[in-house]
Amino acid sequence: MLQITATEFKTNFGKYLALAETEDIRITKNGKSVVKLSAEKKKNWVDELREIIGDISVSDDFDEKEFEMNRVVEKYESLG
């Protein structure tokens, strides 16, 4: 985790804003930690879908790749 002063953060805001996407940054003022800056957690498509349509019953161990593979196999088998 990178640690910088509030003055440094204010002076180079854009630089640290971009850096916070990949690394946590702790900002200090008068030698004391005042805030931690970190990237927002990325959501997977199931979580985004839940936000749009409400709670859906998809287990947490849902395997997206296996689901897609099954769809391909079913489509191939239906061609016949």
PyMOL Python script that loads the backbone (N, CA, C, O; Angstrom):
from pymol import cmd

cmd.read_pdbstr("""\
ATOM      1  N   MET A   1       0.838  -1.171   0.000  1.00  0.00           N
ATOM      2  CA  MET A   1       0.000   0.000   0.000  1.00  0.00           C
ATOM      3  C   MET A   1       0.886   1.237   0.000  1.00  0.00           C
ATOM      4  O   MET A   1       1.829   1.346   0.783  1.00  0.00           O
ATOM      5  N   LEU A   2       0.571   2.142  -0.870  1.00  0.00           N
ATOM      6  CA  LEU A   2       1.312   3.395  -0.977  1.00  0.00           C
ATOM      7  C   LEU A   2       0.813   4.376   0.071  1.00  0.00           C
ATOM      8  O   LEU A   2      -0.391   4.467   0.308  1.00  0.00           O
ATOM      9  N   GLN A   3       1.716   5.107   0.698  1.00  0.00           N
ATOM     10  CA  GLN A   3       1.327   6.110   1.686  1.00  0.00           C
ATOM     11  C   GLN A   3       1.866   7.465   1.246  1.00  0.00           C
ATOM     12  O   GLN A   3       3.053   7.609   0.950  1.00  0.00           O
ATOM     13  N   ILE A   4       0.976   8.459   1.208  1.00  0.00           N
ATOM     14  CA  ILE A   4       1.360   9.812   0.786  1.00  0.00           C
ATOM     15  C   ILE A   4       0.715  10.835   1.719  1.00  0.00           C
ATOM     16  O   ILE A   4      -0.214  10.526   2.465  1.00  0.00           O
ATOM     17  N   THR A   5       1.235  12.058   1.656  1.00  0.00           N
ATOM     18  CA  THR A   5       0.650  13.129   2.465  1.00  0.00           C
ATOM     19  C   THR A   5      -0.540  13.739   1.728  1.00  0.00           C
ATOM     20  O   THR A   5      -0.671  13.598   0.512  1.00  0.00           O
ATOM     21  N   ALA A   6      -1.398  14.412   2.476  1.00  0.00           N
ATOM     22  CA  ALA A   6      -2.557  15.082   1.883  1.00  0.00           C
ATOM     23  C   ALA A   6      -2.109  16.149   0.883  1.00  0.00           C
ATOM     24  O   ALA A   6      -2.749  16.336  -0.152  1.00  0.00           O
ATOM     25  N   THR A   7      -1.024  16.840   1.182  1.00  0.00           N
ATOM     26  CA  THR A   7      -0.499  17.859   0.272  1.00  0.00           C
ATOM     27  C   THR A   7      -0.053  17.239  -1.044  1.00  0.00           C
ATOM     28  O   THR A   7      -0.351  17.764  -2.116  1.00  0.00           O
ATOM     29  N   GLU A   8       0.660  16.122  -0.961  1.00  0.00           N
ATOM     30  CA  GLU A   8       1.101  15.419  -2.163  1.00  0.00           C
ATOM     31  C   GLU A   8      -0.104  14.967  -2.982  1.00  0.00           C
ATOM     32  O   GLU A   8      -0.105  15.082  -4.208  1.00  0.00           O
ATOM     33  N   PHE A   9      -1.131  14.452  -2.299  1.00  0.00           N
ATOM     34  CA  PHE A   9      -2.335  13.996  -2.990  1.00  0.00           C
ATOM     35  C   PHE A   9      -3.024  15.163  -3.693  1.00  0.00           C
ATOM     36  O   PHE A   9      -3.444  15.043  -4.844  1.00  0.00           O
ATOM     37  N   LYS A  10      -3.135  16.279  -3.000  1.00  0.00           N
ATOM     38  CA  LYS A  10      -3.796  17.458  -3.576  1.00  0.00           C
ATOM     39  C   LYS A  10      -3.023  17.979  -4.790  1.00  0.00           C
ATOM     40  O   LYS A  10      -3.625  18.373  -5.788  1.00  0.00           O
ATOM     41  N   THR A  11      -1.714  17.981  -4.705  1.00  0.00           N
ATOM     42  CA  THR A  11      -0.872  18.487  -5.787  1.00  0.00           C
ATOM     43  C   THR A  11      -0.939  17.600  -7.030  1.00  0.00           C
ATOM     44  O   THR A  11      -0.926  18.104  -8.153  1.00  0.00           O
ATOM     45  N   ASN A  12      -1.011  16.293  -6.835  1.00  0.00           N
ATOM     46  CA  ASN A  12      -0.985  15.337  -7.956  1.00  0.00           C
ATOM     47  C   ASN A  12      -2.242  14.462  -7.974  1.00  0.00           C
ATOM     48  O   ASN A  12      -2.158  13.244  -8.130  1.00  0.00           O
ATOM     49  N   PHE A  13      -3.395  15.092  -7.815  1.00  0.00           N
ATOM     50  CA  PHE A  13      -4.664  14.381  -7.701  1.00  0.00           C
ATOM     51  C   PHE A  13      -4.894  13.385  -8.832  1.00  0.00           C
ATOM     52  O   PHE A  13      -5.217  12.226  -8.569  1.00  0.00           O
ATOM     53  N   GLY A  14      -4.738  13.803 -10.065  1.00  0.00           N
ATOM     54  CA  GLY A  14      -4.986  12.936 -11.218  1.00  0.00           C
ATOM     55  C   GLY A  14      -4.109  11.703 -11.232  1.00  0.00           C
ATOM     56  O   GLY A  14      -4.571  10.602 -11.532  1.00  0.00           O
ATOM     57  N   LYS A  15      -2.859  11.891 -10.911  1.00  0.00           N
ATOM     58  CA  LYS A  15      -1.914  10.779 -10.870  1.00  0.00           C
ATOM     59  C   LYS A  15      -2.350   9.721  -9.859  1.00  0.00           C
ATOM     60  O   LYS A  15      -2.367   8.529 -10.165  1.00  0.00           O
ATOM     61  N   TYR A  16      -2.704  10.170  -8.646  1.00  0.00           N
ATOM     62  CA  TYR A  16      -3.075   9.223  -7.601  1.00  0.00           C
ATOM     63  C   TYR A  16      -4.473   8.634  -7.818  1.00  0.00           C
ATOM     64  O   TYR A  16      -4.741   7.506  -7.404  1.00  0.00           O
ATOM     65  N   LEU A  17      -5.347   9.379  -8.455  1.00  0.00           N
ATOM     66  CA  LEU A  17      -6.660   8.852  -8.784  1.00  0.00           C
ATOM     67  C   LEU A  17      -6.525   7.683  -9.753  1.00  0.00           C
ATOM     68  O   LEU A  17      -7.190   6.661  -9.585  1.00  0.00           O
ATOM     69  N   ALA A  18      -5.683   7.820 -10.750  1.00  0.00           N
ATOM     70  CA  ALA A  18      -5.443   6.737 -11.700  1.00  0.00           C
ATOM     71  C   ALA A  18      -4.733   5.566 -11.016  1.00  0.00           C
ATOM     72  O   ALA A  18      -5.066   4.409 -11.271  1.00  0.00           O
ATOM     73  N   LEU A  19      -3.776   5.851 -10.167  1.00  0.00           N
ATOM     74  CA  LEU A  19      -3.025   4.813  -9.469  1.00  0.00           C
ATOM     75  C   LEU A  19      -3.918   4.015  -8.510  1.00  0.00           C
ATOM     76  O   LEU A  19      -3.685   2.828  -8.281  1.00  0.00           O
ATOM     77  N   ALA A  20      -4.936   4.673  -7.954  1.00  0.00           N
ATOM     78  CA  ALA A  20      -5.836   4.008  -7.001  1.00  0.00           C
ATOM     79  C   ALA A  20      -6.657   2.901  -7.658  1.00  0.00           C
ATOM     80  O   ALA A  20      -7.221   2.058  -6.960  1.00  0.00           O
ATOM     81  N   GLU A  21      -6.733   2.890  -8.974  1.00  0.00           N
ATOM     82  CA  GLU A  21      -7.457   1.821  -9.668  1.00  0.00           C
ATOM     83  C   GLU A  21      -6.735   0.487  -9.537  1.00  0.00           C
ATOM     84  O   GLU A  21      -7.358  -0.568  -9.658  1.00  0.00           O
ATOM     85  N   THR A  22      -5.432   0.521  -9.291  1.00  0.00           N
ATOM     86  CA  THR A  22      -4.645  -0.707  -9.222  1.00  0.00           C
ATOM     87  C   THR A  22      -3.978  -0.940  -7.870  1.00  0.00           C
ATOM     88  O   THR A  22      -3.500  -2.041  -7.598  1.00  0.00           O
ATOM     89  N   GLU A  23      -3.942   0.077  -7.028  1.00  0.00           N
ATOM     90  CA  GLU A  23      -3.209  -0.032  -5.758  1.00  0.00           C
ATOM     91  C   GLU A  23      -3.902   0.806  -4.691  1.00  0.00           C
ATOM     92  O   GLU A  23      -4.366   1.910  -4.976  1.00  0.00           O
ATOM     93  N   ASP A  24      -3.975   0.290  -3.464  1.00  0.00           N
ATOM     94  CA  ASP A  24      -4.536   1.059  -2.357  1.00  0.00           C
ATOM     95  C   ASP A  24      -3.574   2.180  -1.985  1.00  0.00           C
ATOM     96  O   ASP A  24      -2.355   2.009  -2.023  1.00  0.00           O
ATOM     97  N   ILE A  25      -4.141   3.332  -1.624  1.00  0.00           N
ATOM     98  CA  ILE A  25      -3.335   4.495  -1.230  1.00  0.00           C
ATOM     99  C   ILE A  25      -3.834   4.997   0.116  1.00  0.00           C
ATOM    100  O   ILE A  25      -5.026   5.252   0.285  1.00  0.00           O
ATOM    101  N   ARG A  26      -2.930   5.138   1.064  1.00  0.00           N
ATOM    102  CA  ARG A  26      -3.266   5.702   2.371  1.00  0.00           C
ATOM    103  C   ARG A  26      -2.783   7.146   2.372  1.00  0.00           C
ATOM    104  O   ARG A  26      -1.633   7.432   2.040  1.00  0.00           O
ATOM    105  N   ILE A  27      -3.688   8.057   2.751  1.00  0.00           N
ATOM    106  CA  ILE A  27      -3.365   9.485   2.767  1.00  0.00           C
ATOM    107  C   ILE A  27      -3.251   9.940   4.222  1.00  0.00           C
ATOM    108  O   ILE A  27      -4.124   9.668   5.046  1.00  0.00           O
ATOM    109  N   THR A  28      -2.158  10.637   4.514  1.00  0.00           N
ATOM    110  CA  THR A  28      -1.907  11.094   5.885  1.00  0.00           C
ATOM    111  C   THR A  28      -1.949  12.613   5.960  1.00  0.00           C
ATOM    112  O   THR A  28      -1.693  13.314   4.982  1.00  0.00           O
ATOM    113  N   LYS A  29      -2.279  13.099   7.151  1.00  0.00           N
ATOM    114  CA  LYS A  29      -2.255  14.540   7.413  1.00  0.00           C
ATOM    115  C   LYS A  29      -1.649  14.719   8.801  1.00  0.00           C
ATOM    116  O   LYS A  29      -2.111  14.121   9.773  1.00  0.00           O
ATOM    117  N   ASN A  30      -0.628  15.532   8.883  1.00  0.00           N
ATOM    118  CA  ASN A  30       0.097  15.753  10.133  1.00  0.00           C
ATOM    119  C   ASN A  30       0.572  14.434  10.743  1.00  0.00           C
ATOM    120  O   ASN A  30       0.560  14.257  11.961  1.00  0.00           O
ATOM    121  N   GLY A  31       0.994  13.508   9.867  1.00  0.00           N
ATOM    122  CA  GLY A  31       1.545  12.250  10.318  1.00  0.00           C
ATOM    123  C   GLY A  31       0.515  11.197  10.710  1.00  0.00           C
ATOM    124  O   GLY A  31       0.881  10.085  11.091  1.00  0.00           O
ATOM    125  N   LYS A  32      -0.766  11.536  10.621  1.00  0.00           N
ATOM    126  CA  LYS A  32      -1.815  10.588  10.993  1.00  0.00           C
ATOM    127  C   LYS A  32      -2.598  10.164   9.756  1.00  0.00           C
ATOM    128  O   LYS A  32      -2.900  10.982   8.887  1.00  0.00           O
ATOM    129  N   SER A  33      -2.920   8.881   9.689  1.00  0.00           N
ATOM    130  CA  SER A  33      -3.702   8.355   8.579  1.00  0.00           C
ATOM    131  C   SER A  33      -5.122   8.911   8.647  1.00  0.00           C
ATOM    132  O   SER A  33      -5.777   8.834   9.686  1.00  0.00           O
ATOM    133  N   VAL A  34      -5.594   9.474   7.528  1.00  0.00           N
ATOM    134  CA  VAL A  34      -6.938  10.050   7.515  1.00  0.00           C
ATOM    135  C   VAL A  34      -7.891   9.343   6.558  1.00  0.00           C
ATOM    136  O   VAL A  34      -9.105   9.363   6.764  1.00  0.00           O
ATOM    137  N   VAL A  35      -7.350   8.719   5.512  1.00  0.00           N
ATOM    138  CA  VAL A  35      -8.231   8.061   4.545  1.00  0.00           C
ATOM    139  C   VAL A  35      -7.453   7.023   3.742  1.00  0.00           C
ATOM    140  O   VAL A  35      -6.247   7.142   3.527  1.00  0.00           O
ATOM    141  N   LYS A  36      -8.186   6.007   3.310  1.00  0.00           N
ATOM    142  CA  LYS A  36      -7.612   5.001   2.420  1.00  0.00           C
ATOM    143  C   LYS A  36      -8.386   5.082   1.110  1.00  0.00           C
ATOM    144  O   LYS A  36      -9.617   5.045   1.105  1.00  0.00           O
ATOM    145  N   LEU A  37      -7.673   5.192   0.019  1.00  0.00           N
ATOM    146  CA  LEU A  37      -8.259   5.285  -1.303  1.00  0.00           C
ATOM    147  C   LEU A  37      -8.017   3.969  -2.020  1.00  0.00           C
ATOM    148  O   LEU A  37      -6.878   3.515  -2.127  1.00  0.00           O
ATOM    149  N   SER A  38      -9.094   3.349  -2.516  1.00  0.00           N
ATOM    150  CA  SER A  38      -8.939   2.082  -3.227  1.00  0.00           C
ATOM    151  C   SER A  38      -9.977   1.991  -4.338  1.00  0.00           C
ATOM    152  O   SER A  38     -10.973   2.715  -4.344  1.00  0.00           O
ATOM    153  N   ALA A  39      -9.723   1.090  -5.271  1.00  0.00           N
ATOM    154  CA  ALA A  39     -10.616   0.924  -6.411  1.00  0.00           C
ATOM    155  C   ALA A  39     -11.936   0.327  -5.960  1.00  0.00           C
ATOM    156  O   ALA A  39     -11.989  -0.450  -5.007  1.00  0.00           O
ATOM    157  N   GLU A  40     -12.996   0.699  -6.654  1.00  0.00           N
ATOM    158  CA  GLU A  40     -14.307   0.131  -6.390  1.00  0.00           C
ATOM    159  C   GLU A  40     -14.315  -1.316  -6.854  1.00  0.00           C
ATOM    160  O   GLU A  40     -13.772  -1.642  -7.909  1.00  0.00           O
ATOM    161  N   LYS A  41     -14.926  -2.171  -6.071  1.00  0.00           N
ATOM    162  CA  LYS A  41     -14.981  -3.587  -6.405  1.00  0.00           C
ATOM    163  C   LYS A  41     -15.772  -3.778  -7.696  1.00  0.00           C
ATOM    164  O   LYS A  41     -16.882  -3.268  -7.846  1.00  0.00           O
ATOM    165  N   LYS A  42     -15.182  -4.515  -8.610  1.00  0.00           N
ATOM    166  CA  LYS A  42     -15.859  -4.833  -9.863  1.00  0.00           C
ATOM    167  C   LYS A  42     -16.923  -5.881  -9.612  1.00  0.00           C
ATOM    168  O   LYS A  42     -16.719  -6.816  -8.838  1.00  0.00           O
ATOM    169  N   LYS A  43     -18.053  -5.721 -10.266  1.00  0.00           N
ATOM    170  CA  LYS A  43     -19.143  -6.680 -10.102  1.00  0.00           C
ATOM    171  C   LYS A  43     -19.148  -7.641 -11.277  1.00  0.00           C
ATOM    172  O   LYS A  43     -18.818  -7.273 -12.404  1.00  0.00           O
ATOM    173  N   ASN A  44     -19.525  -8.866 -10.995  1.00  0.00           N
ATOM    174  CA  ASN A  44     -19.685  -9.809 -12.092  1.00  0.00           C
ATOM    175  C   ASN A  44     -21.078  -9.624 -12.691  1.00  0.00           C
ATOM    176  O   ASN A  44     -21.909  -8.917 -12.121  1.00  0.00           O
ATOM    177  N   TRP A  45     -21.330 -10.242 -13.811  1.00  0.00           N
ATOM    178  CA  TRP A  45     -22.597  -9.993 -14.507  1.00  0.00           C
ATOM    179  C   TRP A  45     -23.796 -10.523 -13.744  1.00  0.00           C
ATOM    180  O   TRP A  45     -24.899 -10.006 -13.923  1.00  0.00           O
ATOM    181  N   VAL A  46     -23.627 -11.541 -12.893  1.00  0.00           N
ATOM    182  CA  VAL A  46     -24.741 -12.048 -12.104  1.00  0.00           C
ATOM    183  C   VAL A  46     -25.169 -10.993 -11.076  1.00  0.00           C
ATOM    184  O   VAL A  46     -26.363 -10.760 -10.888  1.00  0.00           O
ATOM    185  N   ASP A  47     -24.198 -10.358 -10.413  1.00  0.00           N
ATOM    186  CA  ASP A  47     -24.517  -9.309  -9.442  1.00  0.00           C
ATOM    187  C   ASP A  47     -25.185  -8.114 -10.112  1.00  0.00           C
ATOM    188  O   ASP A  47     -26.116  -7.530  -9.559  1.00  0.00           O
ATOM    189  N   GLU A  48     -24.712  -7.750 -11.302  1.00  0.00           N
ATOM    190  CA  GLU A  48     -25.336  -6.645 -12.026  1.00  0.00           C
ATOM    191  C   GLU A  48     -26.775  -6.976 -12.406  1.00  0.00           C
ATOM    192  O   GLU A  48     -27.657  -6.121 -12.334  1.00  0.00           O
ATOM    193  N   LEU A  49     -27.004  -8.223 -12.811  1.00  0.00           N
ATOM    194  CA  LEU A  49     -28.346  -8.659 -13.159  1.00  0.00           C
ATOM    195  C   LEU A  49     -29.265  -8.631 -11.941  1.00  0.00           C
ATOM    196  O   LEU A  49     -30.425  -8.230 -12.040  1.00  0.00           O
ATOM    197  N   ARG A  50     -28.741  -9.061 -10.791  1.00  0.00           N
ATOM    198  CA  ARG A  50     -29.535  -9.008  -9.553  1.00  0.00           C
ATOM    199  C   ARG A  50     -29.961  -7.580  -9.230  1.00  0.00           C
ATOM    200  O   ARG A  50     -31.086  -7.360  -8.782  1.00  0.00           O
ATOM    201  N   GLU A  51     -29.076  -6.605  -9.450  1.00  0.00           N
ATOM    202  CA  GLU A  51     -29.424  -5.209  -9.192  1.00  0.00           C
ATOM    203  C   GLU A  51     -30.540  -4.739 -10.116  1.00  0.00           C
ATOM    204  O   GLU A  51     -31.405  -3.963  -9.710  1.00  0.00           O
ATOM    205  N   ILE A  52     -30.519  -5.209 -11.353  1.00  0.00           N
ATOM    206  CA  ILE A  52     -31.504  -4.761 -12.334  1.00  0.00           C
ATOM    207  C   ILE A  52     -32.880  -5.380 -12.088  1.00  0.00           C
ATOM    208  O   ILE A  52     -33.884  -4.668 -12.072  1.00  0.00           O
ATOM    209  N   ILE A  53     -32.931  -6.692 -11.896  1.00  0.00           N
ATOM    210  CA  ILE A  53     -34.228  -7.365 -11.806  1.00  0.00           C
ATOM    211  C   ILE A  53     -34.573  -7.846 -10.408  1.00  0.00           C
ATOM    212  O   ILE A  53     -35.607  -8.489 -10.222  1.00  0.00           O
ATOM    213  N   GLY A  54     -33.756  -7.560  -9.441  1.00  0.00           N
ATOM    214  CA  GLY A  54     -34.018  -8.025  -8.086  1.00  0.00           C
ATOM    215  C   GLY A  54     -33.285  -9.316  -7.813  1.00  0.00           C
ATOM    216  O   GLY A  54     -32.502  -9.797  -8.633  1.00  0.00           O
ATOM    217  N   ASP A  55     -33.550  -9.859  -6.661  1.00  0.00           N
ATOM    218  CA  ASP A  55     -32.853 -11.080  -6.255  1.00  0.00           C
ATOM    219  C   ASP A  55     -33.269 -12.250  -7.131  1.00  0.00           C
ATOM    220  O   ASP A  55     -34.460 -12.511  -7.305  1.00  0.00           O
ATOM    221  N   ILE A  56     -32.296 -12.946  -7.676  1.00  0.00           N
ATOM    222  CA  ILE A  56     -32.564 -14.131  -8.481  1.00  0.00           C
ATOM    223  C   ILE A  56     -31.876 -15.319  -7.812  1.00  0.00           C
ATOM    224  O   ILE A  56     -30.898 -15.149  -7.084  1.00  0.00           O
ATOM    225  N   SER A  57     -32.383 -16.494  -8.059  1.00  0.00           N
ATOM    226  CA  SER A  57     -31.819 -17.661  -7.389  1.00  0.00           C
ATOM    227  C   SER A  57     -30.726 -18.301  -8.234  1.00  0.00           C
ATOM    228  O   SER A  57     -30.956 -19.292  -8.927  1.00  0.00           O
ATOM    229  N   VAL A  58     -29.535 -17.718  -8.164  1.00  0.00           N
ATOM    230  CA  VAL A  58     -28.345 -18.267  -8.800  1.00  0.00           C
ATOM    231  C   VAL A  58     -27.346 -18.509  -7.677  1.00  0.00           C
ATOM    232  O   VAL A  58     -26.989 -17.592  -6.938  1.00  0.00           O
ATOM    233  N   SER A  59     -26.904 -19.746  -7.562  1.00  0.00           N
ATOM    234  CA  SER A  59     -25.992 -20.062  -6.461  1.00  0.00           C
ATOM    235  C   SER A  59     -24.648 -19.378  -6.670  1.00  0.00           C
ATOM    236  O   SER A  59     -24.268 -19.047  -7.793  1.00  0.00           O
ATOM    237  N   ASP A  60     -23.944 -19.176  -5.571  1.00  0.00           N
ATOM    238  CA  ASP A  60     -22.640 -18.513  -5.625  1.00  0.00           C
ATOM    239  C   ASP A  60     -21.590 -19.350  -6.336  1.00  0.00           C
ATOM    240  O   ASP A  60     -20.574 -18.813  -6.776  1.00  0.00           O
ATOM    241  N   ASP A  61     -21.814 -20.663  -6.459  1.00  0.00           N
ATOM    242  CA  ASP A  61     -20.853 -21.513  -7.153  1.00  0.00           C
ATOM    243  C   ASP A  61     -21.221 -21.693  -8.629  1.00  0.00           C
ATOM    244  O   ASP A  61     -20.727 -22.610  -9.287  1.00  0.00           O
ATOM    245  N   PHE A  62     -22.082 -20.823  -9.144  1.00  0.00           N
ATOM    246  CA  PHE A  62     -22.473 -20.844 -10.550  1.00  0.00           C
ATOM    247  C   PHE A  62     -21.232 -20.698 -11.426  1.00  0.00           C
ATOM    248  O   PHE A  62     -20.421 -19.797 -11.212  1.00  0.00           O
ATOM    249  N   ASP A  63     -21.084 -21.579 -12.408  1.00  0.00           N
ATOM    250  CA  ASP A  63     -19.919 -21.571 -13.283  1.00  0.00           C
ATOM    251  C   ASP A  63     -20.334 -21.039 -14.650  1.00  0.00           C
ATOM    252  O   ASP A  63     -20.979 -21.735 -15.434  1.00  0.00           O
ATOM    253  N   GLU A  64     -19.957 -19.806 -14.917  1.00  0.00           N
ATOM    254  CA  GLU A  64     -20.354 -19.141 -16.161  1.00  0.00           C
ATOM    255  C   GLU A  64     -19.817 -19.869 -17.389  1.00  0.00           C
ATOM    256  O   GLU A  64     -20.531 -20.002 -18.383  1.00  0.00           O
ATOM    257  N   LYS A  65     -18.574 -20.343 -17.339  1.00  0.00           N
ATOM    258  CA  LYS A  65     -17.982 -21.037 -18.485  1.00  0.00           C
ATOM    259  C   LYS A  65     -18.711 -22.350 -18.767  1.00  0.00           C
ATOM    260  O   LYS A  65     -18.963 -22.686 -19.924  1.00  0.00           O
ATOM    261  N   GLU A  66     -19.047 -23.085 -17.717  1.00  0.00           N
ATOM    262  CA  GLU A  66     -19.784 -24.338 -17.901  1.00  0.00           C
ATOM    263  C   GLU A  66     -21.164 -24.067 -18.486  1.00  0.00           C
ATOM    264  O   GLU A  66     -21.631 -24.814 -19.346  1.00  0.00           O
ATOM    265  N   PHE A  67     -21.818 -23.008 -18.028  1.00  0.00           N
ATOM    266  CA  PHE A  67     -23.128 -22.625 -18.551  1.00  0.00           C
ATOM    267  C   PHE A  67     -23.045 -22.330 -20.048  1.00  0.00           C
ATOM    268  O   PHE A  67     -23.876 -22.803 -20.824  1.00  0.00           O
ATOM    269  N   GLU A  68     -22.046 -21.550 -20.451  1.00  0.00           N
ATOM    270  CA  GLU A  68     -21.866 -21.220 -21.866  1.00  0.00           C
ATOM    271  C   GLU A  68     -21.566 -22.464 -22.694  1.00  0.00           C
ATOM    272  O   GLU A  68     -22.084 -22.613 -23.801  1.00  0.00           O
ATOM    273  N   MET A  69     -20.728 -23.360 -22.163  1.00  0.00           N
ATOM    274  CA  MET A  69     -20.389 -24.593 -22.877  1.00  0.00           C
ATOM    275  C   MET A  69     -21.644 -25.446 -23.085  1.00  0.00           C
ATOM    276  O   MET A  69     -21.842 -26.003 -24.165  1.00  0.00           O
ATOM    277  N   ASN A  70     -22.485 -25.550 -22.065  1.00  0.00           N
ATOM    278  CA  ASN A  70     -23.728 -26.311 -22.194  1.00  0.00           C
ATOM    279  C   ASN A  70     -24.642 -25.711 -23.256  1.00  0.00           C
ATOM    280  O   ASN A  70     -25.304 -26.440 -23.994  1.00  0.00           O
ATOM    281  N   ARG A  71     -24.679 -24.396 -23.332  1.00  0.00           N
ATOM    282  CA  ARG A  71     -25.501 -23.737 -24.361  1.00  0.00           C
ATOM    283  C   ARG A  71     -24.993 -24.071 -25.758  1.00  0.00           C
ATOM    284  O   ARG A  71     -25.790 -24.310 -26.665  1.00  0.00           O
ATOM    285  N   VAL A  72     -23.681 -24.090 -25.940  1.00  0.00           N
ATOM    286  CA  VAL A  72     -23.085 -24.409 -27.240  1.00  0.00           C
ATOM    287  C   VAL A  72     -23.395 -25.852 -27.615  1.00  0.00           C
ATOM    288  O   VAL A  72     -23.764 -26.134 -28.755  1.00  0.00           O
ATOM    289  N   VAL A  73     -23.245 -26.767 -26.658  1.00  0.00           N
ATOM    290  CA  VAL A  73     -23.508 -28.186 -26.905  1.00  0.00           C
ATOM    291  C   VAL A  73     -24.977 -28.383 -27.270  1.00  0.00           C
ATOM    292  O   VAL A  73     -25.286 -29.099 -28.223  1.00  0.00           O
ATOM    293  N   GLU A  74     -25.881 -27.758 -26.528  1.00  0.00           N
ATOM    294  CA  GLU A  74     -27.304 -27.901 -26.822  1.00  0.00           C
ATOM    295  C   GLU A  74     -27.645 -27.359 -28.201  1.00  0.00           C
ATOM    296  O   GLU A  74     -28.446 -27.952 -28.924  1.00  0.00           O
ATOM    297  N   LYS A  75     -27.047 -26.248 -28.565  1.00  0.00           N
ATOM    298  CA  LYS A  75     -27.306 -25.670 -29.883  1.00  0.00           C
ATOM    299  C   LYS A  75     -26.778 -26.600 -30.983  1.00  0.00           C
ATOM    300  O   LYS A  75     -27.447 -26.813 -31.994  1.00  0.00           O
ATOM    301  N   TYR A  76     -25.589 -27.145 -30.782  1.00  0.00           N
ATOM    302  CA  TYR A  76     -24.988 -28.057 -31.750  1.00  0.00           C
ATOM    303  C   TYR A  76     -25.838 -29.323 -31.907  1.00  0.00           C
ATOM    304  O   TYR A  76     -26.083 -29.789 -33.019  1.00  0.00           O
ATOM    305  N   GLU A  77     -26.279 -29.863 -30.774  1.00  0.00           N
ATOM    306  CA  GLU A  77     -27.099 -31.085 -30.798  1.00  0.00           C
ATOM    307  C   GLU A  77     -28.439 -30.839 -31.485  1.00  0.00           C
ATOM    308  O   GLU A  77     -28.979 -31.746 -32.119  1.00  0.00           O
ATOM    309  N   SER A  78     -28.978 -29.644 -31.370  1.00  0.00           N
ATOM    310  CA  SER A  78     -30.274 -29.354 -31.977  1.00  0.00           C
ATOM    311  C   SER A  78     -30.154 -29.245 -33.506  1.00  0.00           C
ATOM    312  O   SER A  78     -31.156 -29.365 -34.211  1.00  0.00           O
ATOM    313  N   LEU A  79     -28.959 -29.023 -34.013  1.00  0.00           N
ATOM    314  CA  LEU A  79     -28.758 -28.942 -35.469  1.00  0.00           C
ATOM    315  C   LEU A  79     -28.753 -30.323 -36.106  1.00  0.00           C
ATOM    316  O   LEU A  79     -28.961 -30.471 -37.310  1.00  0.00           O
ATOM    317  N   GLY A  80     -28.512 -31.323 -35.280  1.00  0.00           N
ATOM    318  CA  GLY A  80     -28.595 -32.573 -35.621  1.00  0.00           C
ATOM    319  C   GLY A  80     -28.284 -33.711 -36.256  1.00  0.00           C
ATOM    320  O   GLY A  80     -28.937 -34.733 -36.046  1.00  0.00           O
TER     321      GLY A  80
END
""", "prot")
cmd.dss("prot")
cmd.show_as("cartoon", "prot")
cmd.util.cbc("prot")
cmd.orient("prot")
